[in-house]
Amino acid sequence: MQKVKEEKDVEVTVSADMKCERQCIEAVKKANKMLGLIKRNFRDKSKETVMPLYKSLVRPHLEYCCQVWSPYLRKYINLIECF
């Protein structure tokens, strides 16, 4: 049996030291891609248009399985909350 540094299961990445840094970075990258998609494809940038798009396309990437990988260090929380 080989030793691995990270394991990905159900789209949640867990490292050998049980830190969620990689998962936080991946979640923020996916959310940022969705924000770019919204920015490129929608002309109307009013709050009434952007908020439903944000809630349906961006937030799920930041909240997916957060009970499992729940960030507990301040730097990970800030990384996610800066959105």
C-alpha positions as CSV (number, residue, x, y, z in Angstrom):
1,M,0.0,0.0,0.0
2,Q,1.4,3.4,-1.0
3,K,1.4,6.5,1.1
4,V,-0.3,9.6,-0.4
5,K,-0.2,13.2,0.5
6,E,-3.8,14.0,-0.5
7,E,-6.9,12.0,-1.2
8,K,-10.0,13.2,-3.1
9,D,-13.3,11.7,-2.4
10,V,-16.7,13.0,-3.4
11,E,-14.9,16.2,-4.7
12,V,-13.5,16.9,-1.2
13,T,-9.7,17.0,-0.9
14,V,-8.2,15.9,2.4
15,S,-4.5,16.0,3.1
16,A,-2.5,13.6,5.2
17,D,-2.3,16.2,8.0
18,M,-6.1,16.7,7.9
19,K,-5.8,20.4,6.8
20,C,-8.3,21.8,4.4
21,E,-6.0,24.3,2.6
22,R,-6.2,22.5,-0.8
23,Q,-10.0,22.3,-0.5
24,C,-10.3,26.0,0.3
25,I,-8.1,26.9,-2.6
26,E,-10.0,24.7,-5.1
27,A,-13.4,26.0,-3.9
28,V,-12.3,29.6,-4.3
29,K,-10.9,28.9,-7.8
30,K,-14.2,27.3,-8.9
31,A,-16.2,30.2,-7.5
32,N,-13.9,32.7,-9.2
33,K,-14.4,30.9,-12.5
34,M,-18.2,31.2,-12.0
35,L,-17.8,34.9,-11.3
36,G,-15.9,35.3,-14.5
37,L,-18.6,33.5,-16.4
38,I,-21.2,35.9,-15.0
39,K,-19.1,38.9,-15.8
40,R,-18.5,37.8,-19.4
41,N,-22.0,36.7,-20.2
42,F,-24.4,39.1,-18.6
43,R,-24.5,42.8,-19.5
44,D,-27.0,43.8,-16.8
45,K,-24.9,44.0,-13.6
46,S,-27.7,45.3,-11.4
47,K,-28.1,43.8,-7.9
48,E,-31.4,42.2,-9.0
49,T,-29.6,40.3,-11.7
50,V,-26.3,39.5,-10.0
51,M,-27.5,38.3,-6.6
52,P,-29.6,35.3,-7.9
53,L,-26.8,34.4,-10.2
54,Y,-24.3,34.6,-7.4
55,K,-26.5,32.5,-5.1
56,S,-27.1,29.8,-7.7
57,L,-23.7,29.6,-9.4
58,V,-21.0,30.8,-7.0
59,R,-22.1,30.0,-3.5
60,P,-22.6,26.3,-4.0
61,H,-18.9,26.0,-4.8
62,L,-18.0,27.7,-1.6
63,E,-20.5,25.8,0.6
64,Y,-20.2,22.3,-0.9
65,C,-19.6,19.7,1.9
66,C,-18.4,22.5,4.2
67,Q,-19.5,20.3,7.2
68,V,-16.8,17.8,6.2
69,W,-13.9,20.1,5.4
70,S,-15.0,23.0,7.7
71,P,-12.2,25.6,7.7
72,Y,-11.1,26.3,11.3
73,L,-8.0,28.4,10.7
74,R,-8.5,32.2,10.3
75,K,-6.5,32.3,7.0
76,Y,-8.8,29.7,5.4
77,I,-11.9,31.4,6.6
78,N,-10.7,34.8,5.3
79,L,-9.8,33.2,2.0
80,I,-13.4,32.0,1.5
81,E,-15.1,35.0,3.0
82,C,-13.3,37.5,0.9
83,F,-15.8,36.6,-1.8
